């Protein structure tokens, strides 16, 4: 290495003065390199074009790293003393070079302390950022609430879409009522939530809110489903993905094998035999019996003579838009003829109040109790009430389905009569295995 010179230097050095300077720096670099590494590189292992130790040596990477660092330090020391020209005095050069090395040592020793100080400062800045963002969020919410109160808010609150959906979507009247309940609940949950901010995580918060409010799991599943439906309907309008909420998975479970409330054959007969002084109560009784004899939903009982074709009652259901062809039983035909094939209807709330009062006149329904089991989140709740108090309009449809299955009507046939697309849904919500449980157990007698 004594016969070669380093070329780690600016290539634009043209003046003789600068050339002397560079030559001096290279000699100093060589000397310090040998002192620092204890290695003197033979000429055949040094590449004069690149100024680096040849890769013929296995330790070339380590030597080149040291070589580059020494050259940089010597060059810095020389420039600090005489700039880009001249030859610095040996003592001054040695002193400056030593100072550079000592500075590197000091920096290396101080690095952990400096790193800790910088990390602490970064943590404080992050905390300040969180506080600032929280402050901005609170201010935005305050501004939004004032704008909503004064009718100046320009964003799109999700409750506005919940309010609009029943007006623009083709849904049944009963479903519109459900959306009214969902709207009232969501307003209490977060009236200012924008549609773009409704995420699966926010939907989870809404579900937890419903659990905290004591809603049973059936209601919770219904409300969450309505929210998702309205979101999908309006998503494209607001540049959002209709499937954005599909990642939400409900944490509430439904009861399996729950008892389906229905009237027994004896109770249906007793209901037929009741006498009335009030024509309106008699019409409610007859409408309920018509549902028990046909499986119609309350929303589908507004029928006329045109719905009766031969021995069949043909209706298109309002809830699912399904065409149903139901054979007319003697009881159903008797009721339709009584009202000239156009039974008068009434409001659902009035109907439910009145049918409870009517069923109270049947001893088995006023004396016997019906147990209701429901879930609120993971908590199971039980309640007991008189059977007459458990009656509602939908009990007629459930009575028809339970009696039909108990008397041997096939699931496929019953599914067509009721307008259901899936047998599992029918068996889950309408069939009660206890209809003829005593008679079935008699088959097991030895």
C-alpha positions in Angstrom: 0.0 0.0 0.0 3.0 2.3 0.4 3.4 2.5 -3.4 -0.2 3.5 -4.1 -2.2 6.6 -3.4 -5.8 7.0 -2.3 -8.2 8.7 -4.8 -11.0 9.3 -2.3 -11.0 13.0 -3.2 -13.0 15.5 -5.4 -12.2 14.8 -9.0 -12.3 18.5 -10.0 -8.9 19.3 -8.2 -7.0 20.9 -11.1 -4.7 23.6 -9.5 -1.2 22.5 -8.4 -1.9 24.0 -5.0 -5.0 21.9 -4.6 -3.3 18.8 -5.9 -0.6 19.1 -3.3 -3.3 19.5 -0.6 -5.1 16.3 -1.8 -1.8 14.4 -2.0 -1.0 15.4 1.6 -4.5 14.4 2.8 -4.1 11.0 1.1 -0.8 10.4 2.7 -2.2 11.3 6.1 -5.2 9.0 5.4 -2.9 6.1 4.6 -0.8 6.7 7.7 -3.8 6.9 10.0 -5.5 4.0 8.3 -2.5 1.8 9.0 -2.4 3.0 12.6 -6.1 2.4 13.2 -6.3 -1.0 11.6 -2.8 -2.4 12.0 -3.1 -3.5 8.4 -1.0 -2.3 5.4 -2.7 -3.2 2.1 -0.3 -4.5 -0.6 -0.7 -2.7 -4.0 -2.2 -5.8 -5.6 -5.1 -5.7 -3.1 -5.8 -2.0 -3.7 -7.9 -0.7 -6.6 -6.4 2.6 -7.6 -9.5 3.5 -9.8 -12.0 3.2 -7.0 -9.7 4.0 -4.1 -10.9 0.9 -2.3 -9.5 -2.3 -1.0 -10.0 -5.0 -3.6 -12.6 -7.7 -2.9 -9.7 -10.2 -3.3 -9.3 -9.7 0.4 -12.0 -11.3 2.5 -11.9 -8.4 4.9 -12.4 -5.8 2.2 -15.9 -4.6 3.4 -14.6 -3.8 6.9 -11.4 -2.2 5.7 -13.2 0.0 3.1 -15.6 1.2 5.8 -12.6 2.2 8.0 -10.8 3.7 5.0 -13.7 5.9 4.1 -14.2 7.1 7.6 -10.5 7.9 8.1 -10.4 9.8 4.8 -13.5 11.8 5.7 -12.1 12.7 9.1 -8.6 13.7 7.8 -10.2 15.8 5.0 -12.4 17.5 7.5 -9.5 18.3 9.8 -7.4 19.7 7.0 -10.3 21.9 5.7 -10.9 23.2 9.2 -7.3 24.4 9.4 -6.3 25.6 5.9 -9.4 25.2 3.7 -9.0 23.6 0.3 -5.3 24.6 -0.2 -2.0 24.4 1.5 -0.5 21.9 3.9 -1.4 22.2 7.6 1.2 21.9 10.2 1.6 18.4 11.6 0.8 19.4 15.2 -2.3 21.4 14.3 -3.5 18.6 12.0 -3.0 16.0 14.7 -4.9 18.1 17.2 -7.8 18.8 14.9 -8.0 15.2 13.9 -8.0 14.1 17.5 -10.8 16.5 18.3 -12.9 15.1 15.5 -12.4 11.5 16.8 -13.2 12.6 20.4 -16.3 14.4 19.2 -17.5 11.1 17.6 -16.8 9.2 20.8 -18.7 11.9 22.8 -21.6 11.7 20.4 -21.7 7.9 20.6 -21.7 8.1 24.4 -24.4 10.7 24.5 -26.6 8.9 21.9 -28.6 6.8 24.5 -29.3 9.9 26.6 -30.2 12.0 23.5 -32.4 9.2 22.2 -34.3 9.0 25.5 -34.8 12.7 25.6 -36.1 12.7 22.0 -38.4 9.7 22.7 -39.8 11.6 25.7 -40.4 14.6 23.6 -42.1 12.5 21.0 -44.4 10.9 23.5 -45.4 14.4 24.8 -46.1 15.6 21.3 -48.3 12.5 20.7 -50.2 13.2 23.9 -50.7 16.8 22.9 -51.9 15.6 19.5 -54.5 13.3 21.1 -55.7 16.1 23.3 -55.9 18.5 20.4 -57.8 16.0 18.3 -60.2 15.4 21.2 -60.7 19.1 21.6 -61.4 19.5 17.8 -63.9 16.6 17.9 -65.7 18.2 20.9 -65.9 21.5 19.1 -67.2 19.9 15.9 -69.9 18.1 17.8 -70.9 21.3 19.6 -71.1 23.2 16.3 -73.0 20.4 14.7 -75.6 20.3 17.5 -76.1 24.0 17.3 -76.4 23.8 13.5 -78.9 21.0 13.8 -81.0 22.9 16.4 -81.1 25.9 14.0 -81.6 24.0 10.8 -78.2 25.1 9.4 -76.4 21.7 9.4 -75.2 20.8 5.9 -74.0 17.3 6.6 -76.1 14.1 6.3 -77.1 12.7 9.6 -78.0 9.0 9.5 -81.3 9.7 11.4 -82.4 11.8 8.4 -82.0 8.7 6.1 -83.8 6.5 8.6 -86.7 9.0 8.5 -86.6 9.2 4.7 -86.3 5.4 4.0 -90.0 4.4 4.8 -91.2 7.2 2.6 -89.2 6.1 -0.5 -88.9 2.4 -0.2 -91.6 -0.1 -1.1 -92.3 -1.6 2.4 -95.4 -2.7 4.2 -97.2 -0.5 6.6 -96.1 -2.6 9.6 -92.5 -2.3 8.6 -92.8 1.4 8.3 -94.0 1.4 12.0 -90.9 -0.6 12.9 -88.7 2.0 11.2 -90.4 4.7 13.3 -89.3 2.8 16.4 -85.8 2.4 15.1 -85.6 6.1 14.3 -86.7 7.1 17.8 -84.1 4.7 19.3 -81.3 5.8 17.0 -81.9 9.5 17.8 -81.4 8.7 21.5 -78.2 6.8 20.6 -76.6 9.4 18.4 -78.8 11.9 16.6 -75.9 13.7 14.9 -74.0 10.7 13.6 -73.2 11.2 9.9 -73.9 8.4 7.4 -70.2 8.2 6.5 -69.3 7.6 10.1 -71.6 4.6 10.4 -69.0 1.8 10.5 -69.2 -1.8 11.7 -67.6 -0.6 15.0 -70.2 2.1 15.4 -72.9 -0.5 14.7 -71.5 -2.5 17.5 -71.8 0.5 19.8 -75.5 0.8 18.8 -76.1 -2.9 19.5 -74.5 -2.5 22.9 -76.7 0.5 23.5 -79.8 -1.6 22.8 -78.6 -4.3 25.1 -78.1 -1.7 27.8 -81.6 -0.3 27.2 -82.9 -3.8 28.0 -84.2 -4.7 24.6 -84.6 -8.4 24.0 -82.3 -10.0 21.4 -85.1 -10.5 18.8 -85.8 -6.7 18.9 -82.1 -6.0 18.8 -81.6 -8.2 15.7 -84.5 -6.5 14.0 -83.4 -2.9 14.7 -79.8 -3.6 13.7 -81.1 -5.2 10.5 -83.2 -2.2 9.7 -80.2 0.1 10.1 -78.2 -2.0 7.7 -81.0 -2.1 5.2 -81.4 1.7 5.2 -77.6 2.2 4.9 -77.4 -0.1 1.9 -80.3 1.7 0.3 -78.6 5.2 0.5 -74.9 4.2 0.3 -74.4 4.8 -3.4 -76.1 8.2 -3.2 -73.4 9.3 -0.7 -70.4 7.6 -2.4 -70.2 4.8 0.1 -70.0 1.1 -0.4 -73.3 -0.7 0.1 -71.4 -3.6 1.7 -69.5 -1.5 4.2 -71.5 -2.9 7.1 -71.3 -6.5 6.1 -68.2 -7.0 8.2 -70.4 -6.5 11.3 -71.2 -9.7 13.1 -73.9 -9.6 15.8 -72.9 -10.8 19.2 -76.5 -11.5 20.3 -77.9 -15.0 20.0 -81.5 -16.1 19.6 -83.3 -18.8 21.6 -83.6 -22.1 19.9 -86.6 -24.4 20.2 -88.7 -21.7 21.9 -92.3 -22.3 22.4 -94.6 -20.8 19.8 -97.8 -19.4 21.3 -101.0 -20.7 19.7 -104.6 -21.6 20.5 -105.6 -25.2 21.1 -108.5 -26.8 19.1 -110.7 -26.4 22.2 -109.9 -22.7 22.5 -110.7 -22.1 18.8 -114.0 -23.8 19.3 -114.7 -21.9 22.4 -113.9 -18.6 20.6 -116.4 -19.6 17.9 -119.1 -20.1 20.5 -118.8 -16.6 22.1 -121.8 -14.3 21.9 -121.4 -10.5 21.6 -123.4 -7.4 22.2 -120.7 -5.3 20.5 -120.6 -5.6 16.7 -117.0 -4.3 16.6 -115.9 -7.0 19.1 -117.6 -9.6 17.0 -115.8 -8.4 13.9 -112.5 -8.6 15.7 -113.3 -12.2 16.8 -114.3 -13.2 13.3 -111.2 -11.6 11.7 -109.0 -13.5 14.2 -110.8 -16.8 13.4 -110.2 -16.1 9.7 -106.5 -15.9 10.3 -106.6 -19.1 12.4 -108.4 -20.8 9.4 -106.2 -19.4 6.6 -102.8 -18.5 8.1 -103.1 -14.9 6.8 -101.1 -12.1 8.3 -103.1 -9.2 9.7 -101.8 -7.0 6.9 -103.3 -9.4 4.3 -106.8 -9.5 5.7 -108.1 -6.6 3.7 -109.6 -8.9 1.1 -112.6 -8.6 -1.3 -114.7 -11.0 -3.4 -112.0 -10.8 -6.1 -109.6 -12.7 -3.8 -112.0 -15.7 -3.7 -111.6 -18.0 -6.8 -113.6 -21.2 -6.5 -112.6 -23.0 -3.4 -109.4 -20.9 -3.0 -108.4 -17.6 -1.3 -105.7 -16.0 -3.5 -103.7 -13.1 -2.1 -100.4 -11.4 -2.8 -98.7 -10.8 0.6 -97.8 -7.3 1.4 -94.7 -8.2 3.4 -92.9 -10.5 0.8 -95.0 -9.8 -2.4 -95.7 -13.6 -2.7 -98.7 -15.0 -4.4 -100.5 -17.5 -2.0 -103.3 -19.9 -3.0 -105.0 -21.1 0.2 -107.8 -23.7 0.1 -110.9 -22.4 2.0 -111.9 -24.5 5.0 -115.6 -24.6 6.1 -114.8 -22.1 8.9 -113.0 -19.7 6.6 -115.8 -19.9 4.0 -118.5 -19.3 6.7 -116.8 -16.1 7.9 -116.3 -14.7 4.4 -120.0 -15.4 3.5 -121.0 -13.7 6.7 -119.4 -10.5 5.6 -120.2 -10.9 1.9 -116.6 -11.8 1.2 -115.4 -8.4 2.4 -114.7 -8.5 6.1 -114.2 -5.1 7.8 -110.8 -4.4 9.1 -109.6 -2.1 11.9 -106.3 -0.7 13.3 -103.7 -3.2 14.6 -103.5 -1.6 18.1 -107.2 -1.7 18.5 -107.3 -5.3 17.2 -104.7 -6.5 19.7 -106.3 -4.8 22.7 -109.7 -6.2 21.8 -108.7 -9.8 21.1 -107.0 -9.9 24.5 -110.2 -8.8 26.1 -112.3 -11.3 24.1 -110.0 -14.2 24.9 -110.3 -13.4 28.6 -113.8 -14.8 28.4 -112.4 -18.3 27.6 -111.6 -20.0 31.0 -108.4 -21.8 29.9 -107.0 -18.6 28.6 -107.8 -16.5 31.6 -106.8 -19.1 34.2 -103.7 -20.7 32.7 -100.4 -19.0 32.5 -98.0 -18.7 29.6 -94.3 -18.5 30.2 -92.1 -16.2 28.0 -88.3 -16.6 27.9 -86.2 -14.0 26.2 -82.6 -13.0 25.9 -81.0 -9.6 26.6 -77.5 -10.0 25.4 -76.3 -13.1 27.3 -78.8 -12.6 30.1 -81.9 -14.8 30.1 -85.2 -13.3 31.3 -88.4 -15.2 32.2 -91.8 -13.7 32.6 -95.2 -15.2 33.2 -98.6 -13.8 32.1 -102.1 -15.1 31.5 -102.6 -16.8 28.1 -105.2 -14.2 27.1 -102.7 -11.4 27.6 -100.2 -13.2 25.3 -102.7 -13.2 22.4 -102.0 -10.9 19.4 -102.9 -10.7 15.8 -100.0 -12.9 14.8 -101.2 -15.7 17.1 -103.9 -16.5 14.5 -101.2 -17.3 11.8 -99.2 -19.3 14.3 -102.3 -21.2 15.4 -103.0 -22.1 11.7 -99.4 -23.3 11.1 -99.2 -25.3 14.3 -102.6 -27.1 13.8 -101.8 -27.8 10.2 -98.4 -29.5 11.0 -100.0 -31.3 14.0 -102.7 -32.8 11.7 -100.2 -34.0 9.2 -100.1 -31.3 6.5 -96.6 -31.5 4.8 -94.1 -28.7 5.4 -93.9 -28.1 1.6 -97.6 -27.6 1.3 -97.8 -25.4 4.4 -94.9 -23.4 3.1 -96.8 -22.6 -0.1 -100.0 -21.7 1.8 -98.1 -19.2 4.1 -95.8 -17.8 1.4 -92.6 -18.8 3.0 -89.5 -19.4 0.9 -87.6 -21.5 3.5 -88.9 -24.4 5.5 -86.5 -23.6 8.3 -88.1 -20.2 8.8 -91.5 -21.7 9.0 -90.6 -24.4 11.5 -88.7 -21.9 13.7 -91.3 -19.2 13.9 -94.7 -20.9 13.5 -94.5 -24.6 14.4 -95.1 -25.7 18.0 -94.1 -29.3 18.7 -96.4 -29.4 21.7 -99.6 -29.2 19.7 -100.3 -33.0 19.8 -97.5 -33.9 22.2 -99.7 -36.0 24.5 -101.1 -38.0 21.6 -97.7 -38.6 20.2 -96.3 -39.8 23.5 -99.2 -42.3 23.6 -97.6 -44.0 20.7 -94.7 -44.8 23.0 -96.8 -46.8 25.4 -95.5 -50.4 26.1 
